[in-house]
Amino acid sequence: MTTPILEVQQLSKRYGDVVAVDGVDLSVSEGEIFGILGLNGAGKTTMVECAQGLRRPDAGSVRLLGRDPRRERSALASRVGSQLQDSNLPERMRVSEAVKLFADRRVSKGAVAEWGLEELWDKSFGSLSGGQRQRLFIALALVNEPEIVFLDELTQGLDPSARRVVWDLVKRIRDRGTTVVLVTHFTDEAEILCDRVVVMRHGGLVAHGSPSELVEQHGPGVGMTFTDSEADAADLRSICGVRSVGLSGDHVELRGDRRMLAHVGAHLVEQSRARRTPVPDDLHVDEPSLEDAVLELIGPGTPERSSVA
Ligand code: ADP
């Protein structure tokens, strides 16, 4: 692991009776895209606001680029970029004006092109689509070439093609060496973009690791389905790697670890030879996703306290 660029230890924050963040430890390494996943109300925004020194935690410590983000905010200002949820600009402000307002240095044409703002340069903020606004907010977070950037729910409300444009931009930010902390409740976004993620629930962390580690450790395993009118549940259950067998008429559904794929394949070939029947031609493999793993961890939309957005 490289140097931690953000280190959070035993961080807690409450609002009255609501414990928003509850004893969280995490460490973000230089150059990675680090995802903070969880349902609305899990405490993600509060945590990153504390990490940036925008809120005072009740307990715990934060080191951002080796400094205390509350006491040393001015020293960190140009080294940290943030795109917060409530970003908003006057409707009549032009894109060029907004970029110049936020920039503490000259903005190069290359940077404007990289952010995809060339054709929007003279447009007013009010005339931009959702995706174009997000591109602008990301650009404003990057305009001073920070070492770390915090992006919060950056594709909320965007259509699939606009999301992809924003994802490509985030990958390019990381490829240039900027560390990215990405707050999201979209598991597909985290799976595509993040090197490592933590999953938050009720203010605490319930899992951490790379998306593939989380899928491996917490996912439901791989699935296989096919049709076999003579399927025998006990027979299938005895195959190496198979954990569960579902039979419904001639529809077979198996779940298990990855070894199952080879063993079930071999079993079906052997069986077709013995029975002198063709192998099933509708064999389907279902790879678990990060979403499946997160659902196992936090349940399907388990409510996060009462006051969720
Ligand atoms: P997330 O970003 O995961 O949606 P938040 O950090 O926004 O979670 O919220 C965590 C909890 O703290 C929620 O129950 C939310 O209602 C509450 N909360 C957030 N901000 C405030 C605030 N300023 N005052 C009171 N409660 C708040």
py3Dmol code that shows the C-alpha trace and the ligand (Angstrom):
import py3Dmol

protein = """\
ATOM      1  CA  MET A   1       0.000   0.000   0.000  1.00  0.00           C
ATOM      2  CA  THR A   2       1.169   3.532  -0.757  1.00  0.00           C
ATOM      3  CA  THR A   3       1.025   6.506   1.619  1.00  0.00           C
ATOM      4  CA  PRO A   4      -2.414   7.152   3.129  1.00  0.00           C
ATOM      5  CA  ILE A   5      -3.615  10.488   1.824  1.00  0.00           C
ATOM      6  CA  LEU A   6      -6.676  10.456   4.076  1.00  0.00           C
ATOM      7  CA  GLU A   7      -6.761   8.735   7.433  1.00  0.00           C
ATOM      8  CA  VAL A   8      -9.892   8.644   9.579  1.00  0.00           C
ATOM      9  CA  GLN A   9      -9.815   7.076  13.022  1.00  0.00           C
ATOM     10  CA  GLN A  10     -12.769   6.345  15.283  1.00  0.00           C
ATOM     11  CA  LEU A  11     -14.771   9.167  13.759  1.00  0.00           C
ATOM     12  CA  SER A  12     -18.198   9.834  15.292  1.00  0.00           C
ATOM     13  CA  LYS A  13     -20.754  12.534  14.632  1.00  0.00           C
ATOM     14  CA  ARG A  14     -24.296  12.893  15.911  1.00  0.00           C
ATOM     15  CA  TYR A  15     -27.081  15.361  15.207  1.00  0.00           C
ATOM     16  CA  GLY A  16     -29.172  15.443  18.382  1.00  0.00           C
ATOM     17  CA  ASP A  17     -30.342  11.863  18.883  1.00  0.00           C
ATOM     18  CA  VAL A  18     -29.257  10.708  15.417  1.00  0.00           C
ATOM     19  CA  VAL A  19     -25.855   9.028  15.344  1.00  0.00           C
ATOM     20  CA  ALA A  20     -24.847   9.846  11.755  1.00  0.00           C
ATOM     21  CA  VAL A  21     -21.306   8.407  11.923  1.00  0.00           C
ATOM     22  CA  ASP A  22     -20.391   5.840  14.522  1.00  0.00           C
ATOM     23  CA  GLY A  23     -16.716   5.098  15.190  1.00  0.00           C
ATOM     24  CA  VAL A  24     -15.485   4.839  11.588  1.00  0.00           C
ATOM     25  CA  ASP A  25     -11.878   3.966  10.686  1.00  0.00           C
ATOM     26  CA  LEU A  26     -10.671   4.242   7.113  1.00  0.00           C
ATOM     27  CA  SER A  27      -7.601   4.985   5.106  1.00  0.00           C
ATOM     28  CA  VAL A  28      -7.417   6.201   1.499  1.00  0.00           C
ATOM     29  CA  SER A  29      -4.216   5.629  -0.477  1.00  0.00           C
ATOM     30  CA  GLU A  30      -2.672   8.022  -2.931  1.00  0.00           C
ATOM     31  CA  GLY A  31      -3.880   7.612  -6.514  1.00  0.00           C
ATOM     32  CA  GLU A  32      -6.897   5.406  -5.916  1.00  0.00           C
ATOM     33  CA  ILE A  33     -10.602   5.854  -6.495  1.00  0.00           C
ATOM     34  CA  PHE A  34     -12.051   5.107  -3.082  1.00  0.00           C
ATOM     35  CA  GLY A  35     -15.806   4.533  -2.889  1.00  0.00           C
ATOM     36  CA  ILE A  36     -18.095   5.114   0.079  1.00  0.00           C
ATOM     37  CA  LEU A  37     -21.247   3.117  -0.538  1.00  0.00           C
ATOM     38  CA  GLY A  38     -24.486   2.946   1.402  1.00  0.00           C
ATOM     39  CA  LEU A  39     -28.171   3.768   1.249  1.00  0.00           C
ATOM     40  CA  ASN A  40     -29.470   7.289   1.746  1.00  0.00           C
ATOM     41  CA  GLY A  41     -29.051   8.240   5.392  1.00  0.00           C
ATOM     42  CA  ALA A  42     -26.177   5.800   6.052  1.00  0.00           C
ATOM     43  CA  GLY A  43     -23.856   8.662   7.071  1.00  0.00           C
ATOM     44  CA  LYS A  44     -21.709   8.954   3.927  1.00  0.00           C
ATOM     45  CA  THR A  45     -22.001  12.701   3.394  1.00  0.00           C
ATOM     46  CA  THR A  46     -21.490  13.482   7.067  1.00  0.00           C
ATOM     47  CA  MET A  47     -18.345  11.388   7.031  1.00  0.00           C
ATOM     48  CA  VAL A  48     -16.809  13.064   3.985  1.00  0.00           C
ATOM     49  CA  GLU A  49     -17.799  16.483   5.283  1.00  0.00           C
ATOM     50  CA  CYS A  50     -15.921  15.701   8.515  1.00  0.00           C
ATOM     51  CA  ALA A  51     -13.011  14.358   6.445  1.00  0.00           C
ATOM     52  CA  GLN A  52     -12.793  17.682   4.600  1.00  0.00           C
ATOM     53  CA  GLY A  53     -13.040  19.742   7.777  1.00  0.00           C
ATOM     54  CA  LEU A  54     -16.474  21.095   6.854  1.00  0.00           C
ATOM     55  CA  ARG A  55     -18.052  19.595   9.992  1.00  0.00           C
ATOM     56  CA  ARG A  56     -16.635  19.150  13.456  1.00  0.00           C
ATOM     57  CA  PRO A  57     -16.690  15.498  14.503  1.00  0.00           C
ATOM     58  CA  ASP A  58     -17.779  14.694  18.091  1.00  0.00           C
ATOM     59  CA  ALA A  59     -14.973  12.177  18.447  1.00  0.00           C
ATOM     60  CA  GLY A  60     -12.103  10.692  16.496  1.00  0.00           C
ATOM     61  CA  SER A  61      -9.407  12.143  14.300  1.00  0.00           C
ATOM     62  CA  VAL A  62      -8.897  12.987  10.629  1.00  0.00           C
ATOM     63  CA  ARG A  63      -5.597  13.523   8.804  1.00  0.00           C
ATOM     64  CA  LEU A  64      -5.954  14.817   5.267  1.00  0.00           C
ATOM     65  CA  LEU A  65      -2.692  15.128   3.295  1.00  0.00           C
ATOM     66  CA  GLY A  66      -0.980  14.825   6.677  1.00  0.00           C
ATOM     67  CA  ARG A  67      -2.842  17.786   8.190  1.00  0.00           C
ATOM     68  CA  ASP A  68      -5.837  18.487  10.403  1.00  0.00           C
ATOM     69  CA  PRO A  69      -8.546  19.557   7.920  1.00  0.00           C
ATOM     70  CA  ARG A  70     -10.346  21.787  10.443  1.00  0.00           C
ATOM     71  CA  ARG A  71      -7.385  23.609  11.959  1.00  0.00           C
ATOM     72  CA  GLU A  72      -5.406  23.836   8.718  1.00  0.00           C
ATOM     73  CA  ARG A  73      -8.153  24.493   6.188  1.00  0.00           C
ATOM     74  CA  SER A  74      -6.432  27.362   4.446  1.00  0.00           C
ATOM     75  CA  ALA A  75      -3.222  25.347   3.966  1.00  0.00           C
ATOM     76  CA  LEU A  76      -5.273  22.555   2.409  1.00  0.00           C
ATOM     77  CA  ALA A  77      -7.664  24.687   0.358  1.00  0.00           C
ATOM     78  CA  SER A  78      -5.865  24.496  -2.983  1.00  0.00           C
ATOM     79  CA  ARG A  79      -4.790  20.881  -2.475  1.00  0.00           C
ATOM     80  CA  VAL A  80      -8.320  19.508  -1.953  1.00  0.00           C
ATOM     81  CA  GLY A  81     -11.208  19.675  -4.429  1.00  0.00           C
ATOM     82  CA  SER A  82     -14.801  19.015  -3.566  1.00  0.00           C
ATOM     83  CA  GLN A  83     -18.046  18.650  -5.409  1.00  0.00           C
ATOM     84  CA  LEU A  84     -20.719  18.681  -2.791  1.00  0.00           C
ATOM     85  CA  GLN A  85     -24.312  17.571  -3.115  1.00  0.00           C
ATOM     86  CA  ASP A  86     -25.790  21.022  -2.891  1.00  0.00           C
ATOM     87  CA  SER A  87     -23.574  22.605  -5.538  1.00  0.00           C
ATOM     88  CA  ASN A  88     -25.474  25.403  -7.172  1.00  0.00           C
ATOM     89  CA  LEU A  89     -24.698  28.489  -9.213  1.00  0.00           C
ATOM     90  CA  PRO A  90     -26.702  31.491 -10.401  1.00  0.00           C
ATOM     91  CA  GLU A  91     -28.787  30.545 -13.456  1.00  0.00           C
ATOM     92  CA  ARG A  92     -27.362  33.372 -15.565  1.00  0.00           C
ATOM     93  CA  MET A  93     -23.713  32.749 -14.783  1.00  0.00           C
ATOM     94  CA  ARG A  94     -21.767  31.534 -17.816  1.00  0.00           C
ATOM     95  CA  VAL A  95     -19.686  28.377 -17.621  1.00  0.00           C
ATOM     96  CA  SER A  96     -16.558  30.419 -18.379  1.00  0.00           C
ATOM     97  CA  GLU A  97     -17.367  32.834 -15.528  1.00  0.00           C
ATOM     98  CA  ALA A  98     -17.934  30.011 -13.051  1.00  0.00           C
ATOM     99  CA  VAL A  99     -14.637  28.340 -13.937  1.00  0.00           C
ATOM    100  CA  LYS A 100     -12.725  31.633 -13.657  1.00  0.00           C
ATOM    101  CA  LEU A 101     -14.451  32.441 -10.354  1.00  0.00           C
ATOM    102  CA  PHE A 102     -13.330  29.170  -8.776  1.00  0.00           C
ATOM    103  CA  ALA A 103      -9.854  29.119 -10.318  1.00  0.00           C
ATOM    104  CA  ASP A 104      -6.911  30.576  -8.448  1.00  0.00           C
ATOM    105  CA  ARG A 105      -4.728  30.191 -11.538  1.00  0.00           C
ATOM    106  CA  ARG A 106      -4.993  30.492 -15.315  1.00  0.00           C
ATOM    107  CA  VAL A 107      -7.110  27.728 -16.808  1.00  0.00           C
ATOM    108  CA  SER A 108      -5.542  26.080 -19.853  1.00  0.00           C
ATOM    109  CA  LYS A 109      -7.459  25.275 -23.029  1.00  0.00           C
ATOM    110  CA  GLY A 110      -6.345  21.677 -22.610  1.00  0.00           C
ATOM    111  CA  ALA A 111      -8.006  21.453 -19.205  1.00  0.00           C
ATOM    112  CA  VAL A 112     -11.249  22.930 -20.547  1.00  0.00           C
ATOM    113  CA  ALA A 113     -11.223  20.352 -23.343  1.00  0.00           C
ATOM    114  CA  GLU A 114     -10.468  17.531 -20.899  1.00  0.00           C
ATOM    115  CA  TRP A 115     -13.486  18.460 -18.777  1.00  0.00           C
ATOM    116  CA  GLY A 116     -15.656  18.471 -21.924  1.00  0.00           C
ATOM    117  CA  LEU A 117     -16.588  22.127 -21.400  1.00  0.00           C
ATOM    118  CA  GLU A 118     -15.379  23.563 -24.732  1.00  0.00           C
ATOM    119  CA  GLU A 119     -18.780  23.645 -26.402  1.00  0.00           C
ATOM    120  CA  LEU A 120     -20.457  24.825 -23.188  1.00  0.00           C
ATOM    121  CA  TRP A 121     -18.009  27.638 -22.482  1.00  0.00           C
ATOM    122  CA  ASP A 122     -20.364  30.520 -23.317  1.00  0.00           C
ATOM    123  CA  LYS A 123     -23.572  28.888 -22.127  1.00  0.00           C
ATOM    124  CA  SER A 124     -25.392  30.005 -19.000  1.00  0.00           C
ATOM    125  CA  PHE A 125     -25.594  27.609 -16.050  1.00  0.00           C
ATOM    126  CA  GLY A 126     -29.403  27.646 -16.283  1.00  0.00           C
ATOM    127  CA  SER A 127     -29.338  26.287 -19.847  1.00  0.00           C
ATOM    128  CA  LEU A 128     -27.206  23.224 -19.021  1.00  0.00           C
ATOM    129  CA  SER A 129     -28.588  19.676 -18.849  1.00  0.00           C
ATOM    130  CA  GLY A 130     -28.081  17.578 -15.695  1.00  0.00           C
ATOM    131  CA  GLY A 131     -25.039  15.825 -17.158  1.00  0.00           C
ATOM    132  CA  GLN A 132     -23.505  19.100 -18.322  1.00  0.00           C
ATOM    133  CA  ARG A 133     -23.993  20.603 -14.840  1.00  0.00           C
ATOM    134  CA  GLN A 134     -22.240  17.645 -13.267  1.00  0.00           C
ATOM    135  CA  ARG A 135     -19.347  18.027 -15.723  1.00  0.00           C
ATOM    136  CA  LEU A 136     -19.101  21.660 -14.685  1.00  0.00           C
ATOM    137  CA  PHE A 137     -19.197  20.791 -10.956  1.00  0.00           C
ATOM    138  CA  ILE A 138     -16.440  18.230 -11.441  1.00  0.00           C
ATOM    139  CA  ALA A 139     -14.409  20.802 -13.361  1.00  0.00           C
ATOM    140  CA  LEU A 140     -14.880  23.312 -10.532  1.00  0.00           C
ATOM    141  CA  ALA A 141     -13.631  20.702  -8.071  1.00  0.00           C
ATOM    142  CA  LEU A 142     -10.563  20.126 -10.270  1.00  0.00           C
ATOM    143  CA  VAL A 143      -9.823  23.606 -11.429  1.00  0.00           C
ATOM    144  CA  ASN A 144      -6.965  24.178  -8.975  1.00  0.00           C
ATOM    145  CA  GLU A 145      -5.390  20.783  -9.716  1.00  0.00           C
ATOM    146  CA  PRO A 146      -6.006  19.306  -6.255  1.00  0.00           C
ATOM    147  CA  GLU A 147      -4.209  16.214  -4.997  1.00  0.00           C
ATOM    148  CA  ILE A 148      -7.465  14.711  -3.750  1.00  0.00           C
ATOM    149  CA  VAL A 149     -11.017  15.332  -4.866  1.00  0.00           C
ATOM    150  CA  PHE A 150     -14.281  14.470  -3.081  1.00  0.00           C
ATOM    151  CA  LEU A 151     -17.224  13.703  -5.369  1.00  0.00           C
ATOM    152  CA  ASP A 152     -20.648  13.184  -3.790  1.00  0.00           C
ATOM    153  CA  GLU A 153     -23.484  11.454  -5.697  1.00  0.00           C
ATOM    154  CA  LEU A 154     -22.135  12.770  -8.956  1.00  0.00           C
ATOM    155  CA  THR A 155     -24.405  10.836 -11.310  1.00  0.00           C
ATOM    156  CA  GLN A 156     -27.657  11.248  -9.394  1.00  0.00           C
ATOM    157  CA  GLY A 157     -30.465  11.920 -11.879  1.00  0.00           C
ATOM    158  CA  LEU A 158     -28.339  11.450 -15.003  1.00  0.00           C
ATOM    159  CA  ASP A 159     -29.338   9.293 -17.963  1.00  0.00           C
ATOM    160  CA  PRO A 160     -27.132   6.279 -18.836  1.00  0.00           C
ATOM    161  CA  SER A 161     -25.103   8.041 -21.523  1.00  0.00           C
ATOM    162  CA  ALA A 162     -24.465  11.107 -19.348  1.00  0.00           C
ATOM    163  CA  ARG A 163     -23.353   8.783 -16.525  1.00  0.00           C
ATOM    164  CA  ARG A 164     -20.812   7.167 -18.829  1.00  0.00           C
ATOM    165  CA  VAL A 165     -19.376  10.536 -19.827  1.00  0.00           C
ATOM    166  CA  VAL A 166     -18.982  11.458 -16.147  1.00  0.00           C
ATOM    167  CA  TRP A 167     -17.433   8.044 -15.336  1.00  0.00           C
ATOM    168  CA  ASP A 168     -14.862   8.487 -18.110  1.00  0.00           C
ATOM    169  CA  LEU A 169     -13.975  11.867 -16.688  1.00  0.00           C
ATOM    170  CA  VAL A 170     -13.492  10.404 -13.193  1.00  0.00           C
ATOM    171  CA  LYS A 171     -11.219   7.666 -14.594  1.00  0.00           C
ATOM    172  CA  ARG A 172      -9.142  10.293 -16.373  1.00  0.00           C
ATOM    173  CA  ILE A 173      -8.802  12.280 -13.127  1.00  0.00           C
ATOM    174  CA  ARG A 174      -7.424   9.180 -11.406  1.00  0.00           C
ATOM    175  CA  ASP A 175      -5.171   8.351 -14.353  1.00  0.00           C
ATOM    176  CA  ARG A 176      -3.589  11.786 -13.968  1.00  0.00           C
ATOM    177  CA  GLY A 177      -2.686  10.906 -10.377  1.00  0.00           C
ATOM    178  CA  THR A 178      -5.442  12.654  -8.427  1.00  0.00           C
ATOM    179  CA  THR A 179      -6.910  10.601  -5.585  1.00  0.00           C
ATOM    180  CA  VAL A 180     -10.697  10.402  -5.777  1.00  0.00           C
ATOM    181  CA  VAL A 181     -13.103   9.811  -2.886  1.00  0.00           C
ATOM    182  CA  LEU A 182     -16.448   8.948  -4.394  1.00  0.00           C
ATOM    183  CA  VAL A 183     -19.652   8.924  -2.338  1.00  0.00           C
ATOM    184  CA  THR A 184     -22.393   6.961  -4.022  1.00  0.00           C
ATOM    185  CA  HIS A 185     -25.405   4.793  -3.413  1.00  0.00           C
ATOM    186  CA  PHE A 186     -25.046   3.247  -6.885  1.00  0.00           C
ATOM    187  CA  THR A 187     -23.282  -0.104  -6.716  1.00  0.00           C
ATOM    188  CA  ASP A 188     -22.742  -0.283 -10.508  1.00  0.00           C
ATOM    189  CA  GLU A 189     -20.907   3.030 -10.374  1.00  0.00           C
ATOM    190  CA  ALA A 190     -18.698   1.808  -7.519  1.00  0.00           C
ATOM    191  CA  GLU A 191     -17.996  -1.486  -9.293  1.00  0.00           C
ATOM    192  CA  ILE A 192     -16.944   0.233 -12.513  1.00  0.00           C
ATOM    193  CA  LEU A 193     -14.904   3.032 -10.990  1.00  0.00           C
ATOM    194  CA  CYS A 194     -13.551   2.153  -7.579  1.00  0.00           C
ATOM    195  CA  ASP A 195     -10.283   0.455  -6.653  1.00  0.00           C
ATOM    196  CA  ARG A 196     -11.545  -0.008  -3.094  1.00  0.00           C
ATOM    197  CA  VAL A 197     -14.832   0.618  -1.353  1.00  0.00           C
ATOM    198  CA  VAL A 198     -16.316   0.702   2.106  1.00  0.00           C
ATOM    199  CA  VAL A 199     -19.981  -0.032   2.739  1.00  0.00           C
ATOM    200  CA  MET A 200     -21.693   2.103   5.381  1.00  0.00           C
ATOM    201  CA  ARG A 201     -24.798   1.210   7.316  1.00  0.00           C
ATOM    202  CA  HIS A 202     -26.336   3.110  10.231  1.00  0.00           C
ATOM    203  CA  GLY A 203     -23.179   5.230  10.511  1.00  0.00           C
ATOM    204  CA  GLY A 204     -20.743   2.304  10.732  1.00  0.00           C
ATOM    205  CA  LEU A 205     -18.714   0.315   8.201  1.00  0.00           C
ATOM    206  CA  VAL A 206     -19.996  -3.141   7.402  1.00  0.00           C
ATOM    207  CA  ALA A 207     -17.409  -4.106   4.774  1.00  0.00           C
ATOM    208  CA  HIS A 208     -14.302  -2.884   3.014  1.00  0.00           C
ATOM    209  CA  GLY A 209     -12.148  -4.157   0.161  1.00  0.00           C
ATOM    210  CA  SER A 210     -11.933  -4.082  -3.619  1.00  0.00           C
ATOM    211  CA  PRO A 211     -15.259  -4.581  -5.407  1.00  0.00           C
ATOM    212  CA  SER A 212     -14.165  -8.085  -6.472  1.00  0.00           C
ATOM    213  CA  GLU A 213     -13.152  -8.990  -2.894  1.00  0.00           C
ATOM    214  CA  LEU A 214     -16.547  -7.866  -1.632  1.00  0.00           C
ATOM    215  CA  VAL A 215     -18.313  -9.898  -4.311  1.00  0.00           C
ATOM    216  CA  GLU A 216     -16.174 -12.907  -3.417  1.00  0.00           C
ATOM    217  CA  GLN A 217     -16.621 -12.562   0.369  1.00  0.00           C
ATOM    218  CA  HIS A 218     -20.209 -11.378   0.634  1.00  0.00           C
ATOM    219  CA  GLY A 219     -21.851 -12.187  -2.712  1.00  0.00           C
ATOM    220  CA  PRO A 220     -24.267 -15.053  -3.164  1.00  0.00           C
ATOM    221  CA  GLY A 221     -21.842 -17.096  -5.313  1.00  0.00           C
ATOM    222  CA  VAL A 222     -22.210 -17.882  -8.999  1.00  0.00           C
ATOM    223  CA  GLY A 223     -25.461 -19.198 -10.407  1.00  0.00           C
ATOM    224  CA  MET A 224     -26.233 -21.632 -13.223  1.00  0.00           C
ATOM    225  CA  THR A 225     -29.565 -22.376 -14.860  1.00  0.00           C
ATOM    226  CA  PHE A 226     -30.534 -24.921 -17.509  1.00  0.00           C
ATOM    227  CA  THR A 227     -33.362 -27.209 -18.529  1.00  0.00           C
ATOM    228  CA  ASP A 228     -33.287 -30.914 -17.703  1.00  0.00           C
ATOM    229  CA  SER A 229     -36.514 -32.922 -17.526  1.00  0.00           C
ATOM    230  CA  GLU A 230     -34.755 -35.764 -15.674  1.00  0.00           C
ATOM    231  CA  ALA A 231     -32.806 -33.657 -13.181  1.00  0.00           C
ATOM    232  CA  ASP A 232     -32.193 -35.212  -9.799  1.00  0.00           C
ATOM    233  CA  ALA A 233     -31.731 -32.782  -6.902  1.00  0.00           C
ATOM    234  CA  ALA A 234     -29.620 -35.137  -4.762  1.00  0.00           C
ATOM    235  CA  ASP A 235     -27.385 -35.910  -7.722  1.00  0.00           C
ATOM    236  CA  LEU A 236     -26.823 -32.233  -8.457  1.00  0.00           C
ATOM    237  CA  ARG A 237     -26.230 -31.371  -4.803  1.00  0.00           C
ATOM    238  CA  SER A 238     -23.371 -33.863  -4.680  1.00  0.00           C
ATOM    239  CA  ILE A 239     -21.418 -32.030  -7.425  1.00  0.00           C
ATOM    240  CA  CYS A 240     -18.278 -30.275  -6.202  1.00  0.00           C
ATOM    241  CA  GLY A 241     -18.890 -26.560  -5.502  1.00  0.00           C
ATOM    242  CA  VAL A 242     -22.704 -26.704  -5.574  1.00  0.00           C
ATOM    243  CA  ARG A 243     -24.274 -25.110  -2.498  1.00  0.00           C
ATOM    244  CA  SER A 244     -27.961 -25.045  -3.397  1.00  0.00           C
ATOM    245  CA  VAL A 245     -30.248 -26.658  -5.936  1.00  0.00           C
ATOM    246  CA  GLY A 246     -33.614 -25.294  -7.049  1.00  0.00           C
ATOM    247  CA  LEU A 247     -35.899 -27.463  -9.198  1.00  0.00           C
ATOM    248  CA  SER A 248     -39.097 -26.158 -10.700  1.00  0.00           C
ATOM    249  CA  GLY A 249     -40.557 -28.481 -13.344  1.00  0.00           C
ATOM    250  CA  ASP A 250     -37.653 -29.038 -15.738  1.00  0.00           C
ATOM    251  CA  HIS A 251     -35.942 -25.749 -14.804  1.00  0.00           C
ATOM    252  CA  VAL A 252     -32.763 -26.244 -12.756  1.00  0.00           C
ATOM    253  CA  GLU A 253     -31.161 -23.450 -10.755  1.00  0.00           C
ATOM    254  CA  LEU A 254     -27.832 -24.017  -9.001  1.00  0.00           C
ATOM    255  CA  ARG A 255     -25.789 -21.735  -6.784  1.00  0.00           C
ATOM    256  CA  GLY A 256     -22.279 -22.317  -5.525  1.00  0.00           C
ATOM    257  CA  ASP A 257     -18.639 -21.339  -5.758  1.00  0.00           C
ATOM    258  CA  ARG A 258     -16.704 -20.974  -8.998  1.00  0.00           C
ATOM    259  CA  ARG A 259     -15.485 -24.599  -9.049  1.00  0.00           C
ATOM    260  CA  MET A 260     -19.081 -25.546  -9.719  1.00  0.00           C
ATOM    261  CA  LEU A 261     -18.909 -24.170 -13.274  1.00  0.00           C
ATOM    262  CA  ALA A 262     -16.384 -26.775 -14.454  1.00  0.00           C
ATOM    263  CA  HIS A 263     -17.853 -29.636 -12.453  1.00  0.00           C
ATOM    264  CA  VAL A 264     -21.448 -29.055 -13.532  1.00  0.00           C
ATOM    265  CA  GLY A 265     -20.282 -28.706 -17.153  1.00  0.00           C
ATOM    266  CA  ALA A 266     -18.458 -32.039 -16.910  1.00  0.00           C
ATOM    267  CA  HIS A 267     -21.482 -33.640 -15.216  1.00  0.00           C
ATOM    268  CA  LEU A 268     -23.817 -32.498 -18.002  1.00  0.00           C
ATOM    269  CA  VAL A 269     -21.509 -33.820 -20.718  1.00  0.00           C
ATOM    270  CA  GLU A 270     -21.124 -37.152 -18.936  1.00  0.00           C
ATOM    271  CA  GLN A 271     -24.875 -37.391 -18.422  1.00  0.00           C
ATOM    272  CA  SER A 272     -25.653 -36.642 -22.064  1.00  0.00           C
ATOM    273  CA  ARG A 273     -23.294 -39.451 -23.127  1.00  0.00           C
ATOM    274  CA  ALA A 274     -24.844 -41.919 -20.698  1.00  0.00           C
ATOM    275  CA  ARG A 275     -28.412 -40.966 -21.644  1.00  0.00           C
ATOM    276  CA  ARG A 276     -27.600 -40.484 -25.345  1.00  0.00           C
ATOM    277  CA  THR A 277     -29.366 -37.106 -25.238  1.00  0.00           C
ATOM    278  CA  PRO A 278     -28.013 -33.677 -26.176  1.00  0.00           C
ATOM    279  CA  VAL A 279     -26.499 -31.426 -23.500  1.00  0.00           C
ATOM    280  CA  PRO A 280     -28.816 -28.550 -22.464  1.00  0.00           C
ATOM    281  CA  ASP A 281     -28.607 -25.752 -25.029  1.00  0.00           C
ATOM    282  CA  ASP A 282     -29.869 -23.092 -22.624  1.00  0.00           C
ATOM    283  CA  LEU A 283     -27.133 -23.207 -19.981  1.00  0.00           C
ATOM    284  CA  HIS A 284     -26.810 -19.776 -18.423  1.00  0.00           C
ATOM    285  CA  VAL A 285     -24.202 -18.541 -15.951  1.00  0.00           C
ATOM    286  CA  ASP A 286     -25.066 -15.717 -13.588  1.00  0.00           C
ATOM    287  CA  GLU A 287     -22.039 -13.816 -12.258  1.00  0.00           C
ATOM    288  CA  PRO A 288     -22.749 -12.028  -8.969  1.00  0.00           C
ATOM    289  CA  SER A 289     -22.211  -8.285  -8.966  1.00  0.00           C
ATOM    290  CA  LEU A 290     -21.242  -5.821  -6.271  1.00  0.00           C
ATOM    291  CA  GLU A 291     -24.946  -5.040  -5.982  1.00  0.00           C
ATOM    292  CA  ASP A 292     -25.639  -8.662  -4.978  1.00  0.00           C
ATOM    293  CA  ALA A 293     -22.895  -8.470  -2.328  1.00  0.00           C
ATOM    294  CA  VAL A 294     -24.176  -5.160  -0.957  1.00  0.00           C
ATOM    295  CA  LEU A 295     -27.730  -6.518  -0.852  1.00  0.00           C
ATOM    296  CA  GLU A 296     -26.480  -9.443   1.231  1.00  0.00           C
ATOM    297  CA  LEU A 297     -24.760  -6.961   3.542  1.00  0.00           C
ATOM    298  CA  ILE A 298     -27.419  -4.321   3.984  1.00  0.00           C
ATOM    299  CA  GLY A 299     -30.602  -5.916   2.666  1.00  0.00           C
ATOM    300  CA  PRO A 300     -32.884  -4.736  -0.142  1.00  0.00           C
ATOM    301  CA  GLY A 301     -33.413  -1.095   0.719  1.00  0.00           C
ATOM    302  CA  THR A 302     -33.332  -1.607   4.487  1.00  0.00           C
ATOM    303  CA  PRO A 303     -34.478   1.780   5.788  1.00  0.00           C
ATOM    304  CA  GLU A 304     -31.723   3.903   7.307  1.00  0.00           C
ATOM    305  CA  ARG A 305     -33.466   5.498  10.311  1.00  0.00           C
ATOM    306  CA  SER A 306     -36.508   7.652   9.793  1.00  0.00           C
ATOM    307  CA  SER A 307     -35.264  10.857   8.267  1.00  0.00           C
ATOM    308  CA  VAL A 308     -33.863   9.654   4.940  1.00  0.00           C
ATOM    309  CA  ALA A 309     -34.006  11.684   1.757  1.00  0.00           C
TER     310      ALA A 309
END
"""
ligand_1 = """\
27
ADP
P -25.948 9.837 3.477
O -24.982 10.779 2.872
O -25.465 8.429 3.562
O -27.312 9.923 2.851
P -26.040 11.671 5.724
O -24.690 11.853 6.281
O -26.575 12.737 4.814
O -26.149 10.247 5.025
O -27.077 11.508 6.918
C -26.884 10.592 7.997
C -28.001 10.827 9.011
O -27.830 12.099 9.622
C -29.409 10.816 8.417
O -30.287 10.261 9.359
C -29.685 12.297 8.216
O -31.071 12.545 8.261
C -28.978 12.906 9.402
N -28.492 14.268 9.111
C -27.653 14.629 8.108
N -27.383 15.949 8.152
C -28.070 16.436 9.212
C -28.207 17.739 9.801
N -27.557 18.788 9.301
N -29.009 17.847 10.873
C -29.650 16.779 11.394
N -29.558 15.541 10.912
C -28.794 15.357 9.827
"""
view = py3Dmol.view(width=600, height=400)
view.addModel(protein, "pdb")
view.setStyle({"model": 0}, {"cartoon": {"style": "trace"}})
view.addModel(ligand_1, "xyz")
view.setStyle({"model": 1}, {"stick": {}})
view.zoomTo()
view.show()
